[in-house]
Amino acid sequence: MSNRPNRQCPLVARNIRAYTRIVMIDRPSEPCTCSALRRATRAVTTIYDEALRPCGLRVTQFAILRLLDRLGPSPVTRLAAEAALERTTMGRNLDPLERRGLVRIEAGEADARARVVSLTDAGRAALAAAIPHWRVAQARINARIEPAAVAALTEALTAAP
């Protein structure tokens, strides 16, 4: 860094980088809610993924199979909306399930451009085999935090402003 004075930024003139000075002045006095929730979400995901590992599924894949079991054959756009994902993200999540034969993706009857996803018999069997493992993870989470607290948090954060 040059020792020449910078008339535009007094912090640089005193050889203090602007971002360093701002961080020192603007330290939050409370923890970041977003960071805390992201950390909690990663911890929860890890618990479910570890429980589902014997079935060869991740919790995201399990959730999609469960959603398809509930909805029946559905367009990718509807699945994405139901799962609160972008359509492209849902498409990427479906690819490994299709390769494993757990879902089938076909052109829609009314609109050949639409991609309709169905649960295969192998997908139903994988879901049935995974449910006991999912219940183990569910019990581990419920032992740490009341389901009513999770429901209240979800309602508060997803309700219309």
LUMGU-446178 format. One record per residue: residue in three letters; y, z, x of N, C-alpha, C in turn; residue number from 1. Coordinates in pm, whole numbers, plus 50000, padded with zeros to 5 digits. Example, Ala and Ser with C-alpha at 12.3 -4.5 7.8 and 13.67 -1.06 7.14 Angstrom:
BEGIN
NODE    r    n.Y    n.Z    n.X   ca.Y   ca.Z   ca.X    c.Y    c.Z    c.X    k
NODE  ALA  49431  50780  51319  49550  50780  51230  49670  50780  51320    1
NODE  SER  49775  50708  51285  49894  50714  51367  50003  50787  51290    2
//
This chain:
BEGIN
NODE    r    n.Y    n.Z    n.X   ca.Y   ca.Z   ca.X    c.Y    c.Z    c.X    k
NODE  MET  49884  50000  50084  50000  50000  50000  50124  50000  50090    1
NODE  SER  50219  49921  50055  50342  49908  50134  50430  50030  50118    2
NODE  ASN  50505  50063  50223  50599  50174  50216  50736  50130  50166    3
NODE  ARG  50750  50003  50138  50877  49954  50087  50899  50007  49948    4
NODE  PRO  51021  50050  49917  51047  50102  49782  51032  49992  49678    5
NODE  ASN  50983  50030  49563  50971  49940  49450  51068  49988  49345    6
NODE  ARG  51169  49910  49321  51275  49952  49228  51227  49954  49083    7
NODE  GLN  51119  49884  49053  51073  49876  48914  50987  49996  48874    8
NODE  CYS  50923  50059  48966  50834  50170  48932  50857  50287  49026    9
NODE  PRO  50922  50392  48980  50951  50504  49067  50825  50572  49122   10
NODE  LEU  50713  50563  49051  50590  50625  49100  50539  50553  49224   11
NODE  VAL  50549  50421  49224  50505  50344  49339  50599  50369  49457   12
NODE  ALA  50728  50385  49427  50825  50413  49533  50790  50543  49604   13
NODE  ARG  50728  50638  49534  50689  50765  49596  50545  50761  49645   14
NODE  ASN  50491  50642  49659  50355  50620  49707  50249  50686  49619   15
NODE  ILE  50273  50694  49492  50175  50744  49395  50142  50627  49303   16
NODE  ARG  50017  50594  49296  49980  50483  49207  50006  50524  49063   17
NODE  ALA  50056  50430  48985  50095  50459  48848  49978  50512  48766   18
NODE  TYR  49861  50451  48777  49749  50497  48694  49705  50637  48732   19
NODE  THR  49716  50672  48859  49679  50807  48902  49774  50909  48841   20
NODE  ARG  49900  50878  48846  50001  50969  48792  49984  50985  48641   21
NODE  ILE  49957  50878  48571  49940  50884  48425  49819  50971  48390   22
NODE  VAL  49710  50954  48462  49591  51034  48436  49621  51181  48459   23
NODE  MET  49697  51212  48563  49727  51352  48592  49816  51411  48483   24
NODE  ILE  49905  51334  48428  49997  51384  48325  49929  51389  48188   25
NODE  ASP  49848  51287  48158  49796  51268  48023  49649  51307  48011   26
NODE  ARG  49608  51418  48066  49471  51465  48051  49453  51517  47910   27
NODE  PRO  49352  51467  47838  49330  51519  47704  49290  51667  47709   28
NODE  SER  49340  51744  47614  49307  51885  47610  49182  51912  47528   29
NODE  GLU  49130  51810  47463  49009  51826  47384  48910  51716  47421   30
NODE  PRO  48781  51736  47398  48683  51632  47430  48701  51510  47339   31
NODE  CYS  48668  51395  47391  48678  51271  47314  48563  51264  47213   32
NODE  THR  48596  51258  47086  48495  51253  46980  48405  51131  46995   33
NODE  CYS  48464  51019  47028  48386  50896  47045  48283  50913  47156   34
NODE  SER  48324  50965  47269  48231  50984  47380  48121  51082  47343   35
NODE  ALA  48156  51189  47274  48057  51288  47233  47955  51227  47137   36
NODE  LEU  48002  51148  47041  47911  51086  46945  47824  50980  47011   37
NODE  ARG  47880  50906  47105  47800  50806  47176  47691  50874  47258   38
NODE  ARG  47725  50985  47324  47627  51060  47402  47516  51113  47311   39
NODE  ALA  47555  51165  47195  47457  51216  47098  47368  51104  47047   40
NODE  THR  47425  50989  47020  47348  50875  46972  47246  50830  47076   41
NODE  ARG  47287  50826  47202  47192  50788  47308  47078  50889  47316   42
NODE  ALA  47108  51017  47302  47004  51120  47307  46906  51105  47191   43
NODE  VAL  46958  51080  47072  46873  51062  46954  46787  50937  46970   44
NODE  THR  46847  50828  47015  46773  50703  47035  46660  50724  47135   45
NODE  THR  46685  50798  47241  46582  50825  47341  46465  50901  47280   46
NODE  ILE  46494  50998  47196  46386  51075  47131  46299  50984  47045   47
NODE  TYR  46362  50900  46965  46285  50808  46879  46210  50705  46963   48
NODE  ASP  46275  50647  47063  46208  50547  47147  46086  50605  47216   49
NODE  GLU  46097  50728  47267  45982  50792  47333  45868  50817  47234   50
NODE  ALA  45903  50858  47113  45800  50883  47012  45730  50754  46970   51
NODE  LEU  45805  50644  46963  45749  50517  46917  45683  50436  47029   52
NODE  ARG  45699  50478  47153  45645  50404  47267  45497  50371  47252   53
NODE  PRO  45409  50463  47204  45267  50428  47190  45242  50309  47097   54
NODE  CYS  45337  50282  47009  45323  50169  46916  45383  50041  46971   55
NODE  GLY  45450  50052  47085  45514  49935  47143  45641  49893  47072   56
NODE  LEU  45704  49986  47002  45828  49956  46930  45941  50044  46981   57
NODE  ARG  46060  49992  46969  46180  50072  46990  46233  50108  46852   58
NODE  VAL  46317  50208  46845  46366  50253  46714  46444  50142  46643   59
NODE  THR  46513  50058  46717  46586  49947  46653  46488  49851  46585   60
NODE  GLN  46376  49823  46651  46275  49735  46593  46207  49801  46473   61
NODE  PHE  46177  49928  46486  46118  50003  46375  46210  49997  46254   62
NODE  ALA  46339  50016  46275  46436  50015  46165  46438  49879  46096   63
NODE  ILE  46427  49772  46172  46426  49638  46111  46299  49618  46030   64
NODE  LEU  46185  49659  46083  46060  49645  46007  46067  49726  45879   65
NODE  ARG  46121  49845  45888  46134  49930  45769  46229  49869  45667   66
NODE  LEU  46336  49812  45715  46433  49746  45627  46369  49627  45556   67
NODE  LEU  46295  49547  45629  46225  49433  45568  46120  49478  45468   68
NODE  ASP  46053  49589  45497  45953  49641  45404  46020  49682  45273   69
NODE  ARG  46140  49737  45282  46214  49781  45163  46275  49663  45086   70
NODE  LEU  46334  49567  45161  46407  49458  45096  46320  49339  45059   71
NODE  GLY  46211  49320  45130  46135  49197  45114  46202  49085  45193   72
NODE  PRO  46152  48962  45180  46210  48851  45256  46362  48843  45234   73
NODE  SER  46435  48834  45345  46581  48839  45338  46643  48748  45441   74
NODE  PRO  46759  48691  45407  46831  48613  45507  46879  48703  45621   75
NODE  VAL  46890  48645  45739  46935  48721  45857  47070  48785  45829   76
NODE  THR  47159  48715  45759  47292  48771  45732  47283  48896  45646   77
NODE  ARG  47193  48900  45550  47178  49020  45467  47119  49136  45548   78
NODE  LEU  47018  49105  45630  46960  49209  45715  47067  49269  45806   79
NODE  ALA  47149  49182  45864  47255  49228  45953  47352  49319  45878   80
NODE  ALA  47390  49279  45759  47484  49359  45679  47422  49494  45643   81
NODE  GLU  47297  49495  45604  47228  49619  45566  47214  49714  45685   82
NODE  ALA  47197  49655  45805  47180  49737  45925  47312  49766  45996   83
NODE  ALA  47421  49716  45940  47555  49732  46000  47559  49673  46141   84
NODE  LEU  47503  49552  46155  47502  49480  46282  47569  49344  46263   85
NODE  GLU  47613  49286  46373  47659  49148  46370  47538  49058  46349   86
NODE  ARG  47558  48943  46287  47449  48850  46261  47381  48808  46391   87
NODE  THR  47459  48783  46495  47401  48740  46623  47318  48852  46687   88
NODE  THR  47363  48975  46672  47288  49089  46725  47155  49103  46651   89
NODE  MET  47159  49086  46519  47035  49092  46442  46941  48982  46486   90
NODE  GLY  46994  48863  46509  46911  48752  46556  46842  48784  46688   91
NODE  ARG  46916  48844  46782  46857  48882  46911  46751  48991  46892   92
NODE  ASN  46772  49083  46798  46674  49189  46773  46548  49135  46705   93
NODE  LEU  46561  49027  46630  46446  48970  46561  46357  48888  46654   94
NODE  ASP  46415  48830  46759  46337  48741  46846  46208  48805  46900   95
NODE  PRO  46213  48925  46960  46087  48982  47010  45989  49015  46898   96
NODE  LEU  46040  49052  46781  45951  49081  46668  45881  48954  46622   97
NODE  GLU  45953  48843  46624  45892  48715  46587  45789  48672  46691   98
NODE  ARG  45822  48688  46820  45727  48651  46926  45597  48731  46914   99
NODE  ARG  45608  48856  46872  45489  48941  46857  45416  48917  46725  100
NODE  GLY  45473  48832  46640  45409  48802  46512  45429  48909  46406  101
NODE  LEU  45528  48997  46426  45553  49104  46329  45644  49059  46216  102
NODE  VAL  45725  48956  46241  45808  48896  46137  45795  48745  46147  103
NODE  ARG  45827  48680  46038  45827  48533  46033  45968  48492  45992  104
NODE  ILE  46023  48395  46063  46157  48345  46030  46142  48198  45992  105
NODE  GLU  46185  48168  45870  46173  48032  45817  46305  47988  45757  106
NODE  ALA  46317  47859  45737  46435  47804  45670  46433  47848  45524  107
NODE  GLY  46551  47875  45470  46561  47916  45331  46525  47804  45236  108
NODE  GLU  46475  47838  45118  46438  47737  45019  46561  47669  44960  109
NODE  ALA  46660  47748  44921  46780  47692  44859  46871  47626  44962  110
NODE  ASP  46877  47682  45082  46962  47630  45188  46883  47630  45317  111
NODE  ALA  46846  47512  45364  46763  47501  45484  46833  47555  45609  112
NODE  ARG  46966  47569  45604  47039  47624  45719  47022  47775  45729  113
NODE  ALA  46991  47839  45616  46972  47985  45616  46838  48019  45679  114
NODE  ARG  46835  48127  45757  46710  48175  45817  46666  48297  45739  115
NODE  VAL  46548  48288  45677  46494  48397  45596  46383  48466  45675  116
NODE  VAL  46390  48597  45679  46295  48677  45758  46199  48748  45664  117
NODE  SER  46072  48743  45697  45969  48814  45620  45884  48898  45713  118
NODE  LEU  45834  49006  45659  45742  49093  45730  45603  49032  45720  119
NODE  THR  45534  49019  45832  45397  48965  45829  45298  49079  45807  120
NODE  ASP  45172  49045  45788  45069  49149  45775  45063  49232  45903  121
NODE  ALA  45078  49167  46018  45079  49240  46145  45200  49333  46151  122
NODE  GLY  45312  49290  46096  45432  49373  46092  45412  49495  46004  123
NODE  ARG  45348  49475  45890  45318  49588  45800  45224  49687  45869  124
NODE  ALA  45125  49636  45939  45031  49722  46011  45103  49799  46123  125
NODE  ALA  45192  49731  46195  45267  49797  46303  45357  49906  46245  126
NODE  LEU  45418  49878  46132  45504  49977  46067  45422  50098  46022  127
NODE  ALA  45308  50073  45961  45222  50183  45916  45176  50268  46035  128
NODE  ALA  45143  50203  46147  45099  50278  46265  45214  50356  46328  129
NODE  ALA  45336  50307  46313  45452  50372  46376  45506  50489  46295  130
NODE  ILE  45485  50491  46166  45546  50595  46081  45508  50737  46125  131
NODE  PRO  45382  50767  46157  45353  50904  46204  45431  50941  46331  132
NODE  HIS  45449  50846  46421  45524  50871  46545  45673  50891  46513  133
NODE  TRP  45723  50812  46420  45862  50827  46375  45883  50966  46313  134
NODE  ARG  45785  51011  46236  45796  51145  46174  45803  51256  46279  135
NODE  VAL  45732  51240  46389  45738  51338  46498  45881  51344  46553  136
NODE  ALA  45939  51227  46578  46077  51223  46629  46174  51280  46526  137
NODE  GLN  46152  51247  46402  46237  51296  46293  46234  51449  46289  138
NODE  ALA  46114  51506  46304  46101  51651  46302  46172  51715  46423  139
NODE  ARG  46162  51650  46539  46232  51702  46658  46383  51705  46637  140
NODE  ILE  46435  51598  46579  46580  51592  46553  46618  51695  46447  141
NODE  ASN  46541  51702  46338  46572  51794  46229  46561  51940  46271  142
NODE  ALA  46485  51968  46376  46477  52105  46428  46605  52142  46503  143
NODE  ARG  46677  52043  46548  46800  52067  46624  46925  52061  46539  144
NODE  ILE  46923  51978  46436  47041  51963  46350  46995  51940  46207  145
NODE  GLU  47057  52011  46116  47019  52003  45974  47040  51861  45921  146
NODE  PRO  46944  51807  45846  46961  51675  45786  47088  51667  45699  147
NODE  ALA  47124  51776  45633  47246  51776  45551  47371  51756  45638  148
NODE  ALA  47369  51810  45759  47482  51792  45850  47491  51646  45895  149
NODE  VAL  47377  51583  45920  47376  51441  45957  47429  51358  45840  150
NODE  ALA  47382  51390  45719  47428  51317  45600  47579  51334  45579  151
NODE  ALA  47629  51454  45599  47773  51479  45583  47853  51403  45688  152
NODE  LEU  47807  51404  45811  47876  51332  45918  47876  51181  45889  153
NODE  THR  47762  51129  45849  47751  50987  45816  47846  50951  45702  154
NODE  GLU  47847  51032  45598  47934  51007  45483  48080  51011  45523  155
NODE  ALA  48117  51109  45601  48257  51123  45642  48303  51007  45728  156
NODE  LEU  48215  50957  45815  48257  50852  45906  48243  50711  45850  157
NODE  THR  48161  50694  45747  48143  50560  45692  48214  50539  45560  158
NODE  ALA  48272  50643  45504  48345  50631  45379  48470  50546  45401  159
NODE  ALA  48510  50478  45296  48632  50396  45304  48751  50488  45332  160
NODE  PRO  48842  50442  45420  48959  50527  45455  49051  50553  45338  161
//
